[in-house]
């Protein structure tokens, strides 16, 4: 077999050339010592020839110009090939392997070939701009995209734009006018769902909306999630209903009895082969583990945008008024600026220390907490969560525990003996699954390679501490590819991350940040 790129054809040597002509009309006999039939290299012919036993590469692998700032890794090429060959499928690869870029390259090729016109990307709020919009710019600079978010009118206005990609949050498709607008748009013929495990409950409005939007064969549907069954194997049923309903019983209860064993009136446990059967139910699917992607860098960094609650916005604005008044009355030095910026950062995280009582005032911080919990769910192993302020650590310990995770806390309130006990259990036992840490106690030499994900709940205001925290799990003994998640809700926080990246946290830059904070809205 030989693939001839310039003519986009596949040359074959087969015993009976007419047998190929019978199933593929876009073929013709050729006179050549090594080949006797030529076939147009298309998606259809690739599928047919593979069924006939010919190992034909996907057309995108030969015909596509892989655009963007980065060359695709080998596994990203394979993932993109897989997506182009399946109208409805799942990419179950672990977080950090570049699923977004693979989907974008695949969509770009399909657009170039006329198979699709426009794509809708359904993703969590935290990844709309910081992940998808950034990746579209980095990977497909020639394409145009818009975020579909805000008021109903703003969303409808965004959908009216003539762009290639529309990026909307998960719950955005449940808004009736938005749902109807998408439903009646035949030019939106590809839907990509990021963090698709959030659609595992078939009773939710967002599942029902997605099911209706993708019910027919006209639209392509790619579900992306590294954790398709975060709780139990029955989580696979709803995803299978979206992609290939013939793989599972129509009734959820029947599927539950197939993969789970009832051991008491209210307790079910997975059967021995339950997760294998769940994986089979979600076919067609592709999955890469980070440890198998030998061309991946050891650490990948992802940014997650959060929102501020109304109470946080009000507190932020009040604090800014105080800063503006102080700036008029006296000269602000770097120490004063750092102190005031620290208070703004505390508000963004959700808890600030009362200078009068020494107690912490906690603000509702649900939007940021939800992003944290969503991110924890993506991890393949244990998780380190770094929170820069003691007050929010106290709140997060309760909230993460209530979400069902075991938590160990390392901060200045925990004695050295207690810390040693928590660390030993983290390294040798199932619990705690999460270490919630203040960066100041992440001692030199501490080895926490049992984790494969490190989450910065907020930026650290120290170059050295930031690097030391990274070294806790990126060190000898680490056997997994690692993911670093950086969370922020305000431009000031992103600026601090940028300064830390460039080792630029100094007095001049702190003063510049302070000045910009006086003019920025939360």
N, C-alpha and C positions, 0 to 999 in steps of 0.2 A: 504494500500500500504506500502511496505517496500523495501528499497534499500539495497541490500547486497553488501557491498564494496569489499570484497575479490574475489567474482566471477563476479563483475561488472554486476549485474543483478537486475531487478526490479520484485518484487513479488506482484501479484495482486489478488483480489477476484472479479470476474466478473460473471454476470449471464450466459454468453455464452462464454466459453474459445475459442471455434472455431472461434468466430467473431474476436478475436485478432489474431489468427493464419492466418486468411484470409488476413490481412493487414500487418502483421509482420512475415516473415518467421523465423526469429531468436527468436522464442518463443516455449515453450513446456509446456504441462500440468504437474502439480505437485500435489502430494497428501499431503495435509497439512490442519489442521483444519481451518486455517485463510486465506489460499491462494490456488488458483487452477490453476494459470498460471505464468510462469516465462519468462521474456523478457530480452534480452541482453540490457544493459544500454548504448546506443549509441546516437549520435546526431540525427540520423534518427528516432530511436524508441522514443526518447523524444518528438520530434515534433509530431509524429503520436499519441502518447498517450495523449499529451496535447490536440490535436484536438478532441480526443474521450472523453475529460472531466476529465482526470486523471492529478492531479497536481504533475507531475514528475519533480524533480529538474534537472538542467542541469548537465551532466556528470562531468564537470570540478569541480563542487562544492564538489563532493565526491571523485573524483579520483586524483585531482591535489595536488602536493606538492608545497605549496606557498613559493617559495624561496626568498632569499634576506635579506637585513638588517632590513626590516620593515614588520610587519604583515599587511595584507590588511585590510582596513576598510570595514564595511559591505556593503556600497554602491559600493566600488571598486569590491568586489566579484560579486555583482549583475551585474555591468557593464561588467565584464569579462565574466560572464555566457551569457549575451545577445549577446556579440560579437561572441562567439563561435557558437551560434545558428543561426547566420545570415551571409551569405557570403558577402552580400553588405548591409551596414547600416550606420547610423550616431550615434555618441555620442555627444549630444548637451549640456552636463553638463557644468555648469559655470566654469570659470577659477579658479584654486586653489583646485579642488576636486580630483585631481590625475588621470586624464584621461590617461596620458602616462603609468603609472604603470599598470592600468587595461588592456590596450592594450597589454603591454608586457607579462603579465601573461597569457592572452588569447592566444597570439601567441605561447608562450612557450608550452602550453598544446597541441595546434594543431600540433606543431612540434613533440612533444613526441608521439602523436598518429598517425603520418604519414599523416595527412590531408594537411599539407603544409611543404615545405622544407626550403625556405628562404623568408625573408621579406624585402621589400623596404620601408623605412620611408621617406616621403617627408615633409619637414618642413622648416620654415624660417631660414635664415642664423644664426640669433641670438640665436636659440635654438638647433642647430645641436650638438654642443659639450657640452655646459653648461647644457642642459636639457636632450636630448635623450642619448647621449653617457654616461653621468653620471648616468642616470637612468638605462640604460642597465647594467652598472657595479654594481649598488647598488641592483637592483631587480633580475637580471639574471646573476649572477657571472659566471655561467658555460657556458654562450653563448659568441660568438665572434661577434664583429661588426667593421665596418670601415666607415670613412667619405669619401664620394664621392664629392670632391671639389677641386678647383684649375684649372690648365690648362687641356685641353682636354686629353692629355696623362696621366696626373696624375689621372684623373677621370676614364679613361679606365683601368688603372693599379689597381685602388681600386676595380673596378667591377670584376676584374679577381681574386681577393682574394676569397678563399673558407671560407666564414664566414656566420653567421646566419642572420645578419642584415646589410643592406646597408643604410646609412643615407645621403640623398642628399637634396639640397636646392630646393625651389619651381621652380625656373627658370632653374635649372639644367636639368630637363627632356625635355626642349625645345631645347637643344643642339643636333643637328642631330645625330652625332655618338653615343652619350650617349643614346638618345631615341631609336635608332636602337638596341643597345646592350641590353637594358632592354627588348625591345619588343620581341627579339628572344630568351630570356632566359626563358624556361618553368619552371626552378627550382625556379624562383622568382614568387611565386604564391600567395603572400599576399602583398597588397599595403596599407600602413597606411598613411593618409594625415593629418598632424597637421595644425591647423589654416586654415581649409578647406574653410572658407569664402572668402579667397583670390582667390578662383576658381569660384566665383559667377558670373563672367562675361564670358559668353560663347563665346565671340569673341576673347578672349586672346589666345595667343599661348600655355600657360601652361594648360588652360582648354582643348583645342583641343588635346594636347599631352596626357593628363590624360585620356580623353575620349577614345582615340585609344588604350591606354595601358590596359584599363579595359573593353573593349567593349564586350568580350565574357564571358561565364559563368565560364571559367576555373579559373580566378583569383578572389581571395577575395579582397574586398575593404571596408576599414573602414575610414570614414571621421570624424575627430574630430574638433569640433568648439563650443565655448560657445556663439558665436554671429553669427548665420547663416543668419540673416537678419539685418545687421547693419544699412542699409539705409531705406529700404522699403520691404514689403512682397514679391515683385517680385524677390528679391535676392534668394529666395528658388528655383526658377525654374531650374537654372543650377545645383544645388546640387542634385535635384530630378532626373535630366537627367542622372547624374552619377550613382545614386544608384538604382532608380526604375523609369525609364522613363514612364512607364505605368500610373504613378500617375498624370502626368501633360500633357497638350496638347503638341503636337509636336512643335507648333509655339509659340514663346515667347509672341507675341502680343495678342494671344488668352488668355493666362494665365494672362497677364496684365489686360485685360478687365474683367477677372473673379474676380480679387481681388482689382482692383483700379477703382476709379470713376473719369472721366475727368470733371473738373469744369471750364476749360477755354482751349483755343487752346493749351496752353503750360503747363498746370498745372493738375496733377493727385494727388488724395488723396486716402489713403486706405479706403476700405469699412469697415463696422462695424465688420465683422467677418474675415477680411483679414488675420490676423496673425494666427488665428486658422486654416484657410484653408492652409496657408503656411506650418504650422507644420504638417498637415495631408498629404500634398504633399511630405514631406521629410521622410515619414515612409518607412521601419522600423527604428525607432529611440528611443533612451533612453535619459533621461535628469534628472540630479540631480541639485538642487539649493544648494548653500553652506549653506544657513540657514536651510535646511532640513537634512543636514549631521551632525547629533548630535555628531558623534564620531570624527569629524575633529577638529584639534587644532584651536584656535581662529585666529591665524595668520599663514599663509604659506608664505615662502620666495622662490622666484624664481630668478635665475640669467640669464641675457641676454647678450650675446657676441655681440659686435658691431665691425665694421671695421673703420679704419681711411681713410680719403680721401688722395689722392696723396699730396695735399698741406699740410695736417696735418703731414704726414710722413716726408715731406721735412723740415717743421718747427721743428719737433721733433728732427730730426737728427742734424739740425743746432744748436738747443739749447743744445743738448748733447755735441757737439764739444766745445761750450762755457764752459760748466760745466767741461769737461775734462781739458781744458786749465787752468781754475781757480783752479782746484784740484791740479795741478802741481805747481802752483805758491804760494799757501798759505795753511794754515791749515783751513779746513772747520769745523765749529762748527754746532751744531744742528739748530741754527737760520738760518744760511746761507743755510744749507741743506733743511730746510723746505721751504724757499723762492724759491729755485731752483726747488724743487719738485712741488711746487705750480704752477710754470710756465709750467712745463710739463703737469700737470693735466689740466691747462687752454687750452693748445693746443689740448689735447685729447677731451675736451668738445667742442672746436670750436671757442674760442675767447680769446685773450690775451691782457693785458693792456700794451700800449706803455709807457715805463718809461719816455720818453722825453716829450710827448704831454699829457699824461694822458688819451688819447682816446683808445678805444678798437679796435684791429685789428681782424676782423672776418674771419675765414678760412672756405672754403666749408666743410660742415659736414653732407652731405646728408645721408651717411650710418647710422650714429647715430640717426639722426632725423627720418629716416624711421622706425627704431626699436622703437623709442618712440611713433610714431603715431600708429604703429601696436599694441603696448601694450595698449595705451589709448582705442583703439577700443574694446579691450577685457573686459573692466570694466563693471560691472553690475550697478554701481551707479556713483557718482561723483568721481573725481580723484584729488589727490595731487601730484604735480610734484616738486621735490626738486632739485634745481640746485645750486651748491656751489659757482658760480661766477656771479657777476653782469653783466658782458659783454655778456655772453651767454644767460642770462635771457632776455635781450633786443631783441636778435635775435629770441629766441624761441617764445616770445610773438607774434611777427609778423607771424612766420611760422605756429604756432599752430592755430592762427586765420584764416590764409589763408586756412588751412585744413578743416575749417568749424566748429570749436569749439569756444565757448565763454570762454574767459580767464580773470581771475583776477590776478593781480600781487601784491605780498607782498615782498617788499625789502626795503632797506634803503632809496631809493628815494621817497617812498610813505609816505605821512604824516600819523600821527596816526589817524586823522579824516577820511582820505580816506581808511585806512586799516579797520577801524570799519565798514564803509559803505560796502566795498567789502565782509567782513566776514558775515555781516547780510544778504546780498543778496545770498551769497553762501549757507547759512543755511536755508533761507526761500523762495527763488525764484528759478526758473529753471536755470537762468544765474547769475553768471558764472558757467559753468559745470566743469571747471578746475581751480584750484589754482596753480599758478606758483610761487614758494616761494624760498627765500634765507633762509637757515637754521637758521641764526642768528636772524630772526624776528619771529620765531615760539615760541612765548612766553609761559611761564609756565601757565597752566590753560586754554589755548586756546582749545576749544572743536570743533572739525571738524568731528564729527561722521557721517556726511552726505556722506562722502567718504568711499568706500570699497576697494580702491586701492591706494597705495602709491608708487610712482616711484622715485627712486634715479637716476637722470640723470648722476651723477658721485658720487664717494665716498666722504663722509664728513670726514674731518681730525680731528674729535673730538669725543671721546667716549660719553661725556655728551650730545653734540648736537644731536648725532645720536639717543640716547635713548629718548631725549625730543621730537624729531620729531615723533618717533613711538607713543609716548603717545598722540599725537594730535588726532588720530582717534581710538586708542586702549584704550578706557576708558569707564566709565559709560555712558550709553546712546547709545552705539553702538549695533545695532540689527543685523548686518550682519557679516558673516565670512570675514576676511580681507586678502588681498594679498599684499605683499611687493615685488616689482620688483627692482633688482639692476642691473644697466647697467655699462658696462666697455668695453674698447677697447684695453687695454694694460695690461700686467702682473703687472705693478706697481699699477694700480688701483685695481686689484683683491687682491693684497697684502695688500692694505690699508683696504679694506673691512674685510680681515681676521684679521688684527690687531685690528680693531674696535670690531669685534665679540669677540675677546679674551681680550678686554680691554688692548691692548698692545701698544697703541700709546704713546711712550715715547721717550726721547732724543736718547737713544741707538738704538731703532728700526728705528727712522727717519734717523739716520746716515747710518744704514745698507741698508735702502731703497735707499738712495742717492748713495751709492757705487754700488749697483746692477743696478741702472738706467744708470750708466756710461757704462755698458757692454751690456745692453739689446737693441735690435732693436725694432722699433715701429711695 
